[in-house]
């Protein structure tokens, strides 16, 4: 699973009728994905990679964000790599 620290990048990839964006909250360094910006075709995007089967546990926090006149649902999740 590839992720980005940039909301603008996430918005570009979330173009749909009902766009959904996950906001990943980590509690410690072991929950953070590996920074692969040095391998990316777009190093300025600060891309992070999570291993297969990473479970995203919803925290219950949800918000609506408006970017360029479009509304996006943002759901906060915590990754579980176990």
Beta strands, then each sheet from edge to edge (+ up, - down):
strand 1: 2-4
strand 2: 20-24
strand 3: 34-35
strand 4: 47-49
strand 5: 55-67
strand 6: 70-80
sheet 1: 1+ 4- 3+
sheet 2: 2+ 6+ 5-
end
